[in-house]
Amino acid sequence: MSVKVDPNLMKDLKAFGLKDANKCFHCGNCTATCPLSTPGNEFPRKFMKYAQMGLKEKIVSSPEPWLCYYCGNCSVECPRGADPGETMMVMRRYLTSIYDWTGFSRKFYTSEKFEIMALVIVGLLVGLGMLVFHGEWDMQRVSLQKAWPAEKMEIADMVMASILTFFLLSNVFRSAKIMMGDLLTKIPLKLYASELKELLLNFLTQKRFGQCDDRTQWFVHLMLMTGYSTAFLLVAVFLAGGIHVVGLSWEPLRFQRDVFYPFFHPIRLLGYYATFAIFYGATYAMIGRLKKSKPAYQNSHSTDWVFLILLQLTTLTGILVHFGRHLNMPFATYSIYIIHLMIAVPMLVLEVPFAKWAHLAYRPVALFLVRVKAKYEQQQAE
């Protein structure tokens, strides 16, 4: 079987942040010290080799970059300072661009200006839409319901959710096809169904990250993931008017509308949890990157900073909207609410399918497919 070599691969990977792969002389310390590397799925040494030799097809079809959580042990133990942990991060950025059929991911990761301009343009369109399609701005008492009626918000929310879901799921499906090849359709659906529980477990708990030595990193990662997922649920579902059963009737259950829920109401508690989790996780990561306190924070790509800054701004403006409603400050609340959605919506529509947040989908799917493939091969061998 012939092996194709891409002489431009190393140059291409440098555009995604690759720096020190040429320093690697394949001693194997990185793979030996990694708590997540297994005989069936070894990393990161072989990916240093793939990069050096221009083996693009090997990288593209591999699930291993998604099995790495960048605990940093490999980079600490590398005697040559080749930083294999950061190389695995580069591989994830590169693979994200490969899976994305639109080309946006590649632009996001290789052009800081493009990413910022895209976010600014979408943000301005959101702000313009809110200024044009608003209702009554009650200056006596804050009323988000009057200013932006739920019916209009529902339409906008459905459009946003549809765009996000289409791009994300289509890219995830492409990732599965690329990783599995012909096996994707050969494996029985029953076998896929048997591992769905593991897929959900890895997504919700990031339990594999917990096997790394640095448990704090796992906790921070978990807080960010659960906090953002909770915020997405509240914004994408309850902002537009999710419903719940009360007696025999259906009643609206809305987040950030005019209803002040009791302190221990589930919606209010979820909002507080999302705020705390995102603020804690993003603050920890930002301080770590400024201080370069851990291997995973030694090298910061522009998308890492954009991701964290957007999280913080979304959280802070959400807090200000909350206080503005309680203190009854109409003009300030309406203004901040517009800014809040000008930040939150572009982050959802652009960052989730095309950049850092897409990793939250690709990683559990890769882990799921690795387990399914191993089970299938075991059955075939019996």
NORZIPE-V407247 format. One record per backbone hydrogen bond with DSSP energy under -1.0 kcal/mol. NH is the residue of the N-H (numbers start at 1). CO is the residue of the C=O. E is the energy in kcal/mol with one decimal. If there is no record, write none. Layout:
# NORZIPE-V407247
NH:CO:E
NH:CO:E
This chain:
# NORZIPE-V407247
6:54:-3.4
9:6:-1.8
12:8:-2.4
13:9:-2.9
14:10:-1.7
16:13:-1.3
17:14:-1.4
18:13:-1.9
23:20:-1.8
24:21:-1.4
32:28:-2.2
33:29:-2.1
38:41:-1.8
47:44:-1.3
48:44:-1.2
49:45:-1.7
50:46:-2.5
51:47:-2.0
52:48:-2.2
53:49:-2.5
55:50:-2.4
56:54:-1.8
59:55:-1.5
60:56:-2.8
61:57:-1.8
62:59:-1.3
66:63:-2.0
67:64:-1.7
76:72:-2.0
77:73:-2.2
87:83:-1.6
88:84:-2.0
89:85:-1.5
90:86:-2.3
91:87:-2.2
92:88:-1.7
93:89:-2.0
94:90:-2.7
95:91:-2.9
96:92:-2.2
97:93:-1.7
98:94:-1.6
99:95:-2.7
100:96:-1.4
107:103:-1.7
108:104:-2.9
109:105:-2.5
110:106:-1.8
111:107:-1.8
115:111:-1.9
116:112:-2.3
117:113:-2.8
118:114:-2.6
119:115:-2.3
120:116:-2.6
121:117:-2.8
122:118:-2.3
123:119:-2.4
124:120:-2.7
125:121:-2.1
126:122:-2.3
127:123:-2.5
128:124:-2.8
129:125:-2.5
130:126:-2.1
131:127:-1.8
132:128:-2.4
133:129:-2.8
135:147:-4.3
136:146:-1.4
138:136:-1.1
147:143:-2.1
148:144:-2.7
153:149:-2.0
154:150:-2.6
155:151:-1.5
156:152:-2.3
157:153:-2.7
158:154:-2.5
159:155:-2.1
160:156:-2.4
161:157:-2.9
162:158:-2.1
163:159:-2.3
164:160:-2.6
165:161:-2.6
166:162:-2.4
167:163:-2.2
168:164:-2.5
169:165:-2.6
170:166:-2.0
171:167:-1.9
172:168:-2.4
173:169:-2.4
174:170:-1.8
175:171:-2.2
176:172:-2.1
177:173:-2.2
178:174:-2.4
179:175:-2.4
180:176:-2.4
181:177:-2.2
183:180:-1.5
184:181:-1.3
186:182:-1.0
187:183:-2.3
192:188:-1.3
193:189:-2.7
194:190:-1.5
195:192:-1.3
196:193:-1.2
199:195:-1.7
200:196:-2.3
201:197:-2.3
202:198:-2.4
203:199:-1.8
204:200:-2.7
205:201:-2.4
206:202:-1.4
209:206:-1.2
211:208:-1.7
212:209:-1.9
215:213:-1.3
218:214:-1.1
219:215:-2.3
220:216:-2.6
221:217:-2.4
222:218:-2.5
223:219:-2.6
224:220:-2.4
225:221:-2.4
226:222:-2.9
227:223:-2.6
228:224:-2.5
229:225:-2.4
230:226:-2.3
231:227:-2.3
232:228:-2.8
233:229:-2.1
234:230:-2.4
235:231:-2.7
236:232:-3.3
237:233:-1.7
238:233:-1.3
239:234:-1.5
244:251:-1.7
246:249:-2.5
249:246:-2.1
251:244:-1.9
253:242:-3.4
255:238:-1.0
265:262:-2.1
269:265:-2.5
270:266:-2.6
271:267:-2.0
272:268:-2.2
273:269:-2.6
274:270:-2.7
275:271:-2.2
276:272:-2.7
277:273:-3.2
278:274:-2.3
279:275:-2.3
280:276:-3.0
281:277:-2.5
282:278:-2.9
283:279:-2.2
284:280:-2.5
285:281:-2.2
286:282:-2.4
287:283:-2.5
288:284:-2.3
289:285:-2.2
290:286:-2.2
291:287:-2.6
292:288:-1.4
293:288:-1.6
297:294:-1.8
298:295:-1.4
305:301:-1.4
306:302:-2.4
307:303:-2.2
308:304:-2.0
309:305:-2.9
310:306:-2.5
311:307:-1.8
312:308:-2.4
313:309:-2.7
314:310:-2.5
315:311:-2.3
316:312:-2.9
317:313:-2.5
318:314:-1.8
319:315:-2.2
320:316:-2.1
321:317:-2.2
322:318:-2.0
323:319:-2.3
324:320:-2.6
325:321:-2.2
326:322:-1.9
327:323:-2.7
329:324:-2.2
333:329:-2.7
334:330:-2.8
335:331:-2.3
336:332:-2.6
337:333:-2.4
338:334:-2.0
339:335:-2.0
340:336:-3.1
341:337:-2.2
342:338:-1.9
343:339:-1.1
344:340:-2.8
345:341:-2.1
347:343:-1.5
348:344:-2.0
349:345:-3.0
350:346:-2.6
352:347:-1.1
354:350:-1.5
355:351:-1.6
358:355:-1.6
359:356:-1.4
360:357:-1.4
361:358:-1.6
362:358:-2.3
363:359:-2.4
365:361:-1.6
366:362:-2.5
367:363:-2.4
368:364:-2.3
369:365:-2.6
370:366:-2.3
371:367:-1.8
372:368:-2.3
373:369:-2.8
374:370:-2.2
375:371:-2.3
376:372:-2.5
377:373:-2.7
378:374:-2.0
379:375:-2.3
380:376:-2.3
381:377:-1.6
382:378:-1.2
